[in-house]
Amino acid sequence: MESVTTTMVGRGDEQAELAAFVESATGQALVLRGEAGVGKSSLLRHAAALAEQEGHVVIRAAGVEAESALPYAGLHQFVHPLLGDVARLDDGTRAVFDAVFGGVRGEPPSVMTLGIAVLGLLTRSAAQRSLLLVLDDGQWLDDSSADVCGFVGRRLAGGPVRLLVSVRTDVASRFDTAALPELPVAALADEDAARLLDRQYPDLSRQVRRLVLEQARGNPLALLELPAHLAGRPGGDLAAEELVGQHGVPLPRRLQRLFGARIAALDERVRAELLKGALDGAGTPSGTDTVPGTRYAMRDADAAVAVGLLDLAVTTGEFVFRHPLVRSAVVQMATPNQRRAAHLALARVHREKLERRATHLAAATLDPDEEVADVLEAAAESATRRGGALAAVSWLTRAAELSENPAGRSRRLADAAFVASHAARLGQAHRLVRAELAPGSTESPASVLAAAYQALYQDGEVRSTHRRVSAAIEKLRDGGAAAVATADRAAAPTAGESAAPTSGKATVPTAGSTAGRAGTPAGSAEPEEVLTRLVIVLLAVSQYSGDRATWESTHRLLASMGGLVTERSRLYGATWSDVTRHGADWAGPVREAAADLPDLEPWDVTRLGAAAYHLDVLSRYRPHLQRVVDRELETGAVATGMVMLHQIMLDQLAVGEWAEAEETGQRGLNLATEHGHHLFAAQSRAYLAQLAALRGQTGRARDLQAEVDAWARPRGVGFLTQIADSAGATAALGSGDYEAAYLYAIGITQPGTFRPYAYQASRTLLDLVEAARHTGRVEQARAHALAARDAGLPEVSPRLGLITYGALAMTAESEREAAEMFARAESHPDAGRFPFELARIRLAHGIRVRHVQGPATARPYLVPAAEAFERLGAAGWSERARAELRATGTPPRASTLNLDSLTWQERRVADLAAGGLTNKEIAQRMHLSPRTVSSHLYRVFPKLGITTRAALRDALSRTEEQV
């Protein structure tokens, strides 16, 4: 190894760190971070040489600014040399790689799915020899690749694979938040800088030497390049003063100017060759293992080698840029016409590579060109199919700019805005459709759509948004959209298909469908597409309003449109509005649609998911939602991903997975806050309030409830104020405040009726019935239970069937009827899917039986109720059930049962907290963050049936005594 370690000056500490990294017994990741020219690439080469001497396999890759918008371009550099091992992987893993790299249609995998596949491939490849992955210039890696590299890097411990990455400090990248260990690479110390300079340039004059050391500031690249630039120039000392005495100009920019002077001295042909290489990401240093033919290969550029701009790759003999700053200088020195000519030449080189060709055509084309616009649309579809929704927005926007007719421009901008809105880029979506307006115009249907997304999801504005969208729909209805729709009706989506265009994930046409438009009137699909989108956003606005007048206005408008409204939109209109009156007829289609989810666009999945929630069949959708939610959040469709998180949380609440629901809800809240989606943030808080109420965390529930109510009520967002009232009722019931619970419940609907279009009216059936019974309003409780039966709620959804029979059992006027209704509730085929509701029904029936038939007869109902509440972590309900059990003479078994539900880390945290340690002290002892400790305790309390830290010691003590 001596020959490897003796060539660098002043890097002894860094070399020692890298040697330990390479020689470690287990895999790990390390990020080198420093300014441009500080020597990161040299350190990477040093580590690679060490690894090769140790017998490791080394695979090199490099981020290139020209490829930073191409999804997975960087990851392909690592995977390509290992493709021979892909054939030996299982079918599922191979399908993941095919979807990303093989051009095979399929669901774009999430970062987790692709990361696991990459880990498996790397581990298999390193079975015989350890593997070192070396990534230079990681700041230029495309986001998709960087996310996967971060995922993989965090999971290398214990294996034979290592990942070494270099990034610049002055360029933001995904590695900034990848949570990987870092090794800072600082400038050389003064004595080391002088030693390096004297070794390379021993004959410098004293003045030039002083100036170079002063201005280079220990940067090795500057130390090597500044003297070379001055060599042989007349008046060199004066030139040095002029060149390096540019205080305030960043050092990388000054170095680019040095390279620029050399570039200017080359003849035009060589400069053109360098420009094509720079614009295509060619000539990447560090011996990276790029796929042959992927990038342009520079030719006849020996003159650039002679002046220190290029080197010759040792392994391939190809020209490579000496440093990324050379590439930047080449591009900056070229004129706009020279850059366009180079891009056009590169588009011809990459004729068979769709996304690369599109990138260069977009930069090469000035005037409208429909053929180029078509290529960009096809590239957008390709990118989104592989998980690049944001890249698709850029390509669609450029395609619109290059459209030859207004209709094509409008359609492409509308598609770009549609994708941007689902990527949580509401401001960008609005700007796109504003750009689509003709001079003098004030509004178009597409601009109304984008404005509606922004007003609803950012500001929660339902009243004016409803009026504006309704007016736009009426305008389209009356302006001839019917004629277009009639002509295209044969190809329109059916109830089992997507209501929006399905030519690709981003609703952009395929290359074939784009070409097919040439024979039809330009933009002929646009009115129907935009109309469908407007109808769906109107339905969403109506749902969030929760207002009868608003919904009735919506239904009147849709009824006036006849065949213009798709069957899928009618399904949404029925299920999102009032399932009590309109839902029963749609339960079958919604259940059946679950089988087709993989073939649907993500926004269609969430729309059906909303219908499934209202019909209480969301569990059929959740497996698909959990498979794709990370993909949507990581690859662009962030707003859709946030809706998926809401739906996953709702099902976790329903089936009793409350700890997981807490994590999902908090994740959704953080994302909504980060992206400025105030409506989704309030919705997440509302669901978290419901969860806190169920757990008996009354103070937290009331705080969240108040926050939601203060935001939603002035805006008229009835959907959220109803959830807030529901959380208030549940919290009050759990704490035994039945009068407050009754007042909250009747704020949603009056006893004996289900207020039209109040979606919580039927969902809070048990709350109102129990609160009425406990406050002596027995007749009102009975009237409400009978109203549920007469409204046919058992036919609408399984949960409504369960709670209707439970309410009838609670309010029965005879013991025979009570037993019959309870038996129907307990034996309901889906009763087990709703453990909290079933436990409430068992508890109420057990209390009734104890009073009428005695303690022994009541125990079979009370014991499973108590155990269910404790498993769930429903503290108030658990205490009430234990009290009822004590009244029967049966000691509760809750404490021992709940200890079994704690993970080892939760038990350790609980023990330390019971011993009096603070969260900070526990964190230090267990090597966790205080926030993680707090999260563990947050999950421990409901599992032990307690609500305060003070009760923790007693709970553990009681458990130990029983054991």
N, C-alpha and C positions, 0 to 999 in steps of 0.2 A: 504493500500500500504506500510505501514511501514515495514512489514516483507520482502518486496522485496528490499527496498532501504537501508537496514542496513548491507548487507552482503559484500559490496565492499569497498575497501580502496583506498582513493585518487581519486575517480571518481565522485565527487560531480557535477562538471560542466557538464561532459558527461551525467550523469544521468538526470540532469535538462533538457538538450537538448532533450534527448530521451523521457522524460515525456511530454514535449511540443509537440514533434512530434506525439506521440501516441494520445494525447488528443486534437489535433487540429481538428477544425470543418470540414476541407476539406482534401481530399487525397493529398499525396505528396510522394516524394522519397528522400532517404538519403543514402549516401555511407560513411561507416566508413573506414578510411584508416590508416594503421599503420603497424609496423614491426611484424614479426612472434612472437607469445608469449606475445604480449603487452596487451592482454585482450579483443580483439574484440569479440570473441565468447561469453565471459562472459557478455559483454554489450548487445549482441544480445539476450541472454537468459533473461537478465534483462528486455529489451524492450518487449519481448514476454510475460513475466509474467505480466507486467503492462497491456498489451493489453488484456490478458485473464481476468484479474481482472475487466477491463472495459467492459467485455462482448463481445469482438471482437473474431472473428474466426482467428486463427493463422495457417498458412501453412508454413512449414519449408522445405528448400532445401539446398543442399550443392554442390559446385563444387568439383570434384574429378579429380586429374591429369590423372588417368587411363581412364577416360571417355571423356577427352578433345577433342578427335578426332571423337567422335560419334555425328553426327548432331542431335540437339534438345534433347539430353539426359538430360540436365539440365532443360530445359523448361518442360519436361515431369513430373518432380517431382512436379512442381506447378500445372500443369493441371490435373494430374491423380486424386487427391482428388475431383476434381470438375466435373469429367466426367459424373456424373449423371445429370448435368445441360445441357450437350451438346445436349441431345436428345430433349430439349425444344427450341433449337436454330433453326433458319431458315436453309433451305437446303443448301444455299450457304456457310454459316458459318460452318455448320457441315462438308461439303465437304472439307473445308480447313483443319480441324483437322484430317479428315480421311486420307488426302494425306500425312500429316506429321507424324501422330502417328498410324494410323489404318492399314497401309500396303495396302491401296487402291491406285491403279494407278491413276494418275492425274497430272496436272501441279503443280510443286513445287511452293508454294505461295511466293511472295516477303515478305520482312520484314514488309512492310507497311500492306499488306493484312493479314498476320498472326497476326501482332500486333493489328490490328483493331479487328480481331476475338477474340484474347485473352482479349482485353479490354472489349468487349461485354460480354464474359463469366464471367469475374471478376465482372463486374457491376451487372449482373444478380444474381450472387452468393452472392453479398453483399447487396442485396435489403433489407433484414431483419436485418442483423448484419454486422457491419463494418468488413473489411477483412484486415489482415496484412500479407504480404508476407515477409518472412525472409530468406535471402540467405547468407550462410556462405562460405568463401573461393571463392568468385566470380571470383578470378583470374584464377581459374581452369575451369570455365564454358566453354563449347564449344562455338565457335564463333557465331554460328547460334542462340543459346539460348541467349547469351549475347546481341546480336544486338536487339533481340525482347524485352528483358528486358529493354534495354535502350530506345527503342521506347515507350514502355508502361510507363516507369517511367517518361518520359517527358510530359505525357498527363494525369496524375492522378489528377491534380488540380480540385477542385470542386466536386469530387466524394467520395465515401465511402471506397476507397481502398488505402492502403499505401504499399510502397516497401522499405525494409531496407536491405542493402547489405554491406558485409564486404570484403575488398580486402587487400592484402599485398602490401607494398610499393616497395618491391624488385623484384616483378614479374610483367611484363607488361601484360595488359589485355585490352579487348575492353571497359571496364568501365573507362579507362584512358581518353577516348575521348567521353564518353557518355553524357557529359554536364549535369550531375546530381549534385545537391547540395552535399557537402561533409562535414564530421565532422572528423577532424584529431584526431587520438588517439595516444598521445605521451607517452613516458615512464613516470613512476611515478616520482614525485618530490623526492628529497633525504629523506626528513622526512617521506613521505608516504611509500617509499621503506623500510626504517628502521622499520616503524611500522608494515608493512605486514610481514617482516622477523621475527621480535621479537614475533609477535602473533603466527606464525606457528612454530618457533624454538626458544623458550625462553632460551634454555640451551646451545646454541652454544658458543664455546670458543671465546674470543675476536679476536684472529687472523683470525679464519675461518670467523667470522662475518664480519670483515673488508674486507677480500678478496672477499667474496660473494657479498657484496654491491658494491665494486669497479668494479668487473667484470660483474655483472648483469646489471649495468647501468640503474636501474629502470625498467627492464623488469620483469613483474610478474612471467612468467613461469620460467625464470632463477632463480628468488628468491626462488621459491618453489622447483625446481628440484636439484639445486646444493647442498644444504645441505643434501637432502635425499640420494644423491649419495655417500656422504662422511660418512654417519652415520655408525658406527660400523667398519670402516676400520682401520687396524693398521697403525699408522703413518698418521693419518687423515690430520693433518696440512700440512705435506709434500705433501700428495696426492693432497690437495687443491691447493697448489702452482703449482704443476705440471699440474693439470687439467685446472685451470682457467687462469693461467698466459700465455695464448697463444695469445699474442698481434698480431693483424693483421688478425686473423681468425674470420670471421663473427660469430656473436652470434648464429644464427640459426644452423650453422654447429657444433659449440661446443655443443649445446644442443642435436643435433643428436648423437654426440659421447657419451654423457651421456646415452641416451636411448640405444645405441648400446651395452654398457657394460652390461646392464640388459638383453638385448635380447640374448647375448652370453651365459648367465648363464642358459637359459631355455633349456629343453631337445629338441632333434631334431624334435620330433613329434609336439610339440607346435609351434616351429619356423616355421615348414612347414605350419601349420594352419594359422599362422599370415601372412605368405608370400602369400598364396592364397587370403586371405582377402585384403591385401594391393594391389595386382595386379589387383583385380576386383573392386576396389573402395568400398569394404565392410567396415562395421564398421565406418560409417560416424557419427561424433558427432553432437551435438546440436539437437537431436531428429528430424532429417529430415524425411519427409514423403515420403520415397521411395516406389516404387511399389513392393509389395510382390513378391519374387522370381527373382527380377531383378538382384540383386547382390548376391554374395556368402555369406552364413551365417556361420561364424566361430563357431566351436564346441570344447568342451573339452579344453578350454583355461583359466581355472581358475588360473593357475599358473601365467599367464601374468597379470591378475587382481591384484594378490597379490603383484607384484613388481611395480605396478603403470603404466603399459603400456596400459592396457585396462580398461574400465569401463563397467558397465552393464546399458543398456538403461532402463530408468524408465518405459516407456510405453510398451516396447516389451520384455524386459529381454534379448535382444541379446547383444553380445559382440560388443563394439565400441571402436575404438582407442581413447586414451585420448586426443591426439593432432595430427594434420597432420604430424608433424615432426617425430612422432613415426612411422607412415606409411612409410615415406621416409627412415628412418633408417633401417627398416625391409628389404626393397628392396635393399638398398645399401650393407647390410651385407651378402646377399645371393650370392652364387657363380653362374656363368652363367648356369651351369647344374641344379642347384636347381631352378633357375627362369624358365628355359625351362620346367622342370618337372611340376612346378606349373601351367604354362600356358597351358600345355597339359591337365592336370586334369580339368582346368576351361573350356577348349574347349569342353570337354565331358559334363560338367555340363550345358553348354549353347548350346547344340546341336540344339535346336529349335529356337535359337535367332541368325540369320544369321550374323549380323554385330559384335556382341560380340564374336561369335565363330571365325569369321575371324580374329579379333584382336588378340585373343589368339593363334590361329594356326600360324599366321604370326610370332609371337615371339617364338613359341615353335619349329618350324621346321628349321633344319639346312641344310639338303640335299635336292636336287630337288625332288619335289613330285607333280605330275600333279593333283592329287585330291585336294590337298590344294590350288594349283594355281587356280583351277576352283572355289573353294569356294571364294577366294579373288576377282575373276572377278565378281562373282554374288554379292558380297558385294559392289563392286564398282558401279554396276548398281543400287543397292538399295539406296546407298548414294546419287548418282547424281539425282535419281528420286525424292529425298526429298530435293535437293538443296545443296549437299555436293560435288561439283566438285573437290575441292582440296583434300578431303579425298579419292576420287576415284583415283587421281593421285598416292597417296601413296600406295594404295592397288594394283593398276595395276603394279606399279614398283616392289613391293614385289612379285607379281604373276610372273612377268618376271624372277626374280631371282630364283624362285623355279620351273621354267619350266624344263621339262625333255629333251626337244629337241630344237635345235636352232631355228626352225621355230616358235614354240610357244613363245619362248623368244622374237624373233624379232617382232612378231605380238603384243604381250602385251606391249612391250616398245614403239612400234609405236602408239598404242592406248593411252598410258600414255602421250606420247609427244604431240599427237593431242589435248588431253584435256588440257594439260598444256599450249599449245600455245593459246588456246581460253580463258584461265584463266589469260592471261597477264603474264605468267611465261615463257617468251621466252628463257631466259638463261637456265632454268631448262629443257625445252623441248629439247634444243640443247644438253645438257649433257646426257639426256636420250638416244637419238638416237646415240650419239657417243659411249655410253656404249654398244649399240646393235651391233657394228661393230665386225666382226671376226678379230682375230689377223692377222696383216699384211695388212688388208683392209684399204683403205683410205676413202671410201664413200659408202653409201648404199642409196637406194631411200628414206628411212625414214629420214636418216641424211640430205639428200639434202632438203627434205621438211622442217625440223626444221630450217636448216640454212637459207632457203628462207624466212620463217616467220621472223626470227631475222633480216636478212639483209634488208628486205622490211620495216617492221613496226618500227624497231628501227632506221635504218640508211637511209631509203628512197633510197636504192640502187636498181635501176631497170635494168640497163644495164647488169651487170655481173650476177645478179639473173636470168634474162631471159635466158641467155646462159646456166647457170648451170642447171636450171629446164628443159629446152628443151633437153639437153643432157641426163638427167635422164629419161625423157619420151621416148626418142628414144631408149635407152637401154632396157627399159621394153617392148617397142613395138617389138623390134627385138629379144628379149630373150625368147619369148614363152608365154608372157602374153595373147596372143590371144587364145591360147589353153585353158587356165584357164577360160578366159572370155566366150568362146563358151560353155564350160561345164556348166557354171553357168548362162548363159544368160536368161534362163527361169525364174530365180528368181531375175534378175536385176531390179533396180528401173525404173519405167516409168516416163514420163514427169511430172506426178502429184505426184511423190513420191520423197523421199530424195535420192540424188545421193551418199550420204555416208551411211555407215552401220547404221541401225536404231534400234539396239537392246536395246538401252537405251539412256538417255540424253547424256552420255559421249561416245557414240558409242562403248559401250562394250556389249558383249553378255549376254543374260539372262542365268540363271542357266540351263534352258532347252536347249538353243542353244549351250551352252558350252559343255554339255554332248553329244549333237548331233554331235560334231566334231570328236568324237572318231571313227566314221565309215567312215570318209573321210580322204584324205591325209592331214597330219599335215600342218596347216597354209595355206590351199588351197585358202582361201579368201584374203590373204594378198596382192598378186600382184594387183588385181583389185581395192581393197580399196585404196592402196597407189597410184595407177595410177590415180584414180579419184581425189584424193586430190591434186596430182601434177598438173593435168590439170586445176583444179580450181585456184590454186595459180598462175599458168602461166597466166591465164586469168586476175587475179587481177593485176599482174605485168604489163601486157600489158595495162590494163585500166589506171593505174597510169602513164604509160609512155606517153600516149596520142600521140604516134608516129606512123605514117603510116607504116614505114618499120618494126617496131616491131610487129604491129598487123598483117601485111601480112605474116610475118614469122610464127606467131602463127597459123593463119588460114591454112597455107600450112601444118604445122605439124599435126593439128587435122584432116585435110582432108585425110592425109596419113594413119590414124589409123582406118578408117572405123567404124565397130561396137564397137570398144573399147571405143568410146566416148559416154557417156550417152546423152539422149535427153535433160536432164536438163542442162548439160554442153554446149550443142549447143545453148540453149536458152540464157545462160549467154554470150556466145561468140558473139551472134548477138546483144543483147541489150546493153551490156557494151561497145561495140566497136563503132558502128556507126548507131544510130537509123534512121538517114536520109535514109540510103541505106538498112538496114536490119531489122529495128524495126517493121514495119507495120504487118508483119506476126505473130508476137509474142504478140501483144497487148491482144488478146483474152485469150490465155493461162495464161498470167500474171494476168489478172483480175480474172479469174476463180480460180487461185491458192490461192487467198486471203481467200477463204472459208476453205481451208485445213490447214491454218497456225497453229492452236493449235496442230495438229498432227505431226508437223515438228520439227526437231532439231533447236535450236536457230540460229546456223550458216547458216542453209538452209533458215531460215526466212530472215536473213539480205541479203543473196545473191539474193533472189527473191525481197527483198526490193530495192536493187540497180537497178534491172531491172525495177521495178515499178517506181522508180524515173526518170529514163531515158525516160520512156513512160508516165510520168506525171499522174500516177494513184496511187501515194503513199498514198493518203488519205484513200484508201481502206485498207491499211496495218497498218496505224498509230494506230487505236484503239488497235490492238493486240500488237504492239510494246510498247505502253504506259503501257499495262497491265503487260508485262513481263520484261521490261528493268531493273526495280529495282531488280527483282529476279536475273537476270544475273549479275548485278554489285555486289550484296551482297553475292551471293552464289558461285562465282568462275569464271564464264565465262566472265571476265572483258573486254577482247578485243572485244568480240561479243557485250557486253553492250555498249561499246564506239561507235561502228558502229551504233547501234540502236539509240543512242543519235544524231548522225549526221543525220540519216534519219528522226527522229522526228523533228529536227530543220529545215531541208529542207522543210518539209511539213508545218511547222508553218510559214516559210518565204512565201511560196506560197499562203497560205490562209489568210495572213495578221495578224497573231498573233505574232507581232514582239517583244513585251515585253517578251512573253514566249520564243520566239526564242533566245533572248539575254540570258536568264537564262539557257536554255538548252545548248547553245553554250559554255557559260562560264563553265558550269559543265563538259562538254566534254573536254574542254581545260585543266581544273585542273586535271582531271583523267589521261589524256594522259601524261601530264607533270610528274605527280606523278609516273607513271609506266614506264617512259622512252620510250614511243611510240612516237618518234619524228615525224613520218609521220602523225599520227593522230592529234598530236598537231598542226602541220602546216595546216592540213586540217581544224581543228576547227578555226584557225586564219583566214583562207581564207573565210570561211562562215561568220565569224564575220565581216570581211572586207566588204563583200557583203551587210550585214545588215546595217553597218554604212553608206555605200554609199547610200542605199535606204532611210535612215533617214536624209540624208543631213549632216551627221557628217563627213565633207570632210577631216579634219585633221586626225581624227582617222582612217578613211578608208585608207588614203594614208600611214599612219604609218604601219598598218597591212599588206597592200598590199606590201609595200617594204620589210617587214620582211619575208613574204611568198616567194616573188620572190627571195630574196637573198638566202634562204634555198633551194628552189626547182629547180631553173634554172640550177645551176651547176650540180645537180644530174640528170637532165633530167626528172624530174617529171612533164611532160606536163599537166597532169590533174590539178595540182595546179597552174601552171603558167597561164593556161587559166582562172581559177577562178580569179586570181590576175588581169589579164587584163580586165576581165569582171567587176570587182569591180571598176577598174580605169575608165572604160567607163561610168558606172552608176554614179559615183561620179562627173565626169566632166559634164555629162548631167544635173545633179541636180543643179550644180553651174553655169550653163550657158556657160561653156567652151567647145564649140562644136567641135573646132578643135582638142583639146586634146582627146575628146571622140571618134572622128573619127580615130585618130591614134591608140588608144587602140583597137578599134573594128577591124580594118584591121590587127592588130597583131594576131587576132584569125582566121580570114578568109577574103579573098578578096571579094569585091562586085561582085554579080552575080554568086557566087559559094559557096558551103559549103565544106570546106576542109575536105577530108576524115579522119575519126577517130579523128577529133577535136570536142569533144562532146559539147563545148560551141558555136560552129559555128551556130547551129540552135537556140540555146537558146538566143543568143544576136541579133537575127534578128531585133527587134525594135530599139535596140541601134544603129546599123549600119545605118539603114534607117533614123532615126531621125537625127543622127549626119551628115549624108551626105546631107540631105535636108537643115539643118540649115547652112551648110557651102557652099551652092550653088552647090553641086554635085547632082543635081536633076536626071540626067540620071543614075548615079550609084545607087541612092536610088531606082529608078524604076526598074532597072535591078535586084536588089537584091530581091525585092518583087516578081517579076515575077519568079525568080529562085526558091523561096520558093514554089510558086504555082506549078511550073512544077516538082519539086522534090516530090510532093505529101505529103508535110508536114501535111496538114489537116487530112490525113488518118493515120498518125503516132501516134499523141497524141492530146488530147483536148486542151492543152495549145498552142501547135504549130499551131493547127487550128485557135485558137483565134487570135494569133499574126500575122499569115499569112494574114487573112482577114483584120486585122488592118493595116498592112503594105501596102496592096493593096489599102485600103481606103486613107491612107496618100499620096500615090504616084499616085493616079488615075488621068488620063488625062482628065476626064470629071466629071462634078458634078453628073451626073447620076450614073456613075460607083462608085464614092466616096460614094454616099448615099447607093447604093446597097451593096457594100463591108462592109460599116459600119453596115448596118442592119444585115448582116450575122454574123459579129463579136458580136454585142450586143445581138443578139438572140441565140447565141451558147448555147446549153444546159448546158455547164460547165463554162460559162463566169463568173458566180458569185463565182466560186472557186478560181479565180485568180483576186482579186480586184485591185491590183496595175496595172496589164497590162490593165484591162478594163478601169480604170481611165485614163491611158495614152492615150488610143485610143479615149475615149470621149473628153479629153482635146484637142488633135490634131484635131479631127473632129470639135469641137466647135470653135476653132480658124479659121479653114477654112470656116466654115459657117458664122462666124461673118464678115469676110472680103468679102464674096460673097453675102450673103443674109441679113446681118444686125444684130444688137445686140439682138433684141428680139428673133429672130430665134435661136440664138446661146445659149441662157440661159439654155434651157432644157438639153443641153449637158455639159455645164460648171459647173452648180450648183452641180450635182451629182459627177462630177469629183473632184471639190474642197472639197466637204464634205468627199469623200472617202480618198483623200490624208491626210486630217486632222485627220480622224479617225485612219488611219494607222500610222501617225506620220512622213510622208514623207515631211520634212520641205521645201526643195528647190522646189519641185513640188507643194506643197501647196501654196507657195508664188507666183509662176507663175500663178496658177489657180486663186488666189485671184486678181492678177493684171488684168487678162483677164475679170474677173467678174466686176471689177471696170470700165473697158473700156466699158462694156455694160450698165453701170449705175445702176448695182445691187450691194448693199453693201454685203460683205461676212458675213456669219453667223458663221464663224469658231470658234471664241473665246468662245462664250457661249456654243456652242456644245462641245468643248473640255473640258471645266470645268466639265461637267457632266461625262466625262470619267475618271476623277481622283478618286481614292479611298480617303476615309476620311484622311488616314495617308499621302498620297501623297499631298493632299491639304494643310494639316497642315505644312508639310515640306516646300512646296512651299511658303506659307505665311511667315514663319519664315525666309526663305532664301531671300525673297523679302524685308523683313525688315532689311536686312543687317547682319544677324547672320552667323557665319561660320558653317561649317559642325560639328565641335567639339562642338560648343555652342548649336546647334540644338540637337545633340545627347544627351548632358547632360540634356537638358530641356525635351526631349521626352523619356528619358531612353532607348536610342538605341545606337548602335555602330556607329561611324563616317562612317564606310564602308556601313552600312545599309542606312544611310542618303544619301550617294553618289549614291547608287543604286536607291533610290526613285527619286532623281533629274534626274538621267539618263533616267528614264522612263517618267518623267514629261515633259522634254523639247520637245520631238517629239509630245507628246499629245497636247501641246500648240502651236506647229508650230514654235518653237524657237530653236536656236542652241547654245546660250550662256547664262551664268548666268546673264549677264548685261541686257538681254532682258526680264528677268523674271518679274521684277517690272512693266515694261510697259505693258506686256501682261496681268497681273492680273488687273492693273488699267483700261485698255481698257475694259476688261470683266465686271468689276463692273459698269463702266459708261453705258455700253449697257444694263445691267440688271436694 
